[in-house]
């Protein structure tokens, strides 16, 4: 039976630490844990199944692709996450960005993806500013 580990912030965790993580499946941040876009995933993939996390329901202003969103693509801020805003998942542009993220994960060697914040529309319908 697979065991899991999740490391979404590599600020103090290096590749060697991720390789030593107890899980046979590891969930890492698609952007923060792929040093050159592929090295970390490919190295981890030698010993673990690698799932790549990304936010599919929000725009994070610190991400490399943040400038691809138009102002019409995102609205209300996520309360506890400065610089992050809910996106309009019906937007053709937002869908194209998410498609690029999935393709990037596949190219990096991710076994699967972990799209986060996909329930924002239902949970925050009345508070969204789209």
C-alpha positions, 0 to 999 in steps of 0.5 A, spaced: 500 500 500 502 506 498 504 511 503 504 519 502 508 525 504 506 532 502 512 537 501 509 544 498 514 549 501 521 547 499 524 553 502 528 549 507 527 542 504 532 540 499 531 534 494 535 530 498 530 531 504 524 529 499 528 523 497 528 521 504 521 522 505 517 516 508 512 516 503 512 512 496 508 517 493 510 525 494 506 531 493 510 537 491 509 544 488 509 544 481 512 551 481 516 551 487 519 544 487 522 544 480 528 547 480 529 548 472 522 545 471 524 538 471 530 536 475 527 535 482 521 531 479 525 527 474 530 525 480 524 524 485 521 520 480 526 514 480 524 512 487 517 515 488 511 517 484 510 524 484 504 528 484 505 536 482 500 541 486 498 547 483 492 552 484 487 551 479 482 556 482 486 562 484 491 566 481 497 567 485 501 573 484 508 570 485 507 565 480 511 565 473 505 565 469 501 570 474 502 575 468 498 571 463 491 572 467 487 578 465 484 583 470 477 580 468 480 573 470 480 574 477 476 577 483 476 577 490 482 575 494 483 569 498 482 571 505 488 568 508 493 568 502 495 575 501 496 575 493 492 570 491 485 571 488 479 567 486 479 566 478 473 565 473 474 558 471 469 559 465 474 564 462 477 561 456 484 564 458 484 561 465 482 554 462 488 555 457 493 557 463 491 551 467 492 547 461 499 549 460 500 548 468 498 540 466 502 540 460 508 543 464 507 537 470 507 532 464 513 534 461 516 535 468 515 528 469 509 528 474 505 522 475 499 526 477 496 533 478 493 535 485 489 541 482 487 546 489 482 551 490 477 547 485 471 548 490 472 556 490 466 557 486 461 553 490 464 555 497 465 563 495 459 564 490 456 569 494 463 573 496 466 573 489 467 579 485 467 577 478 
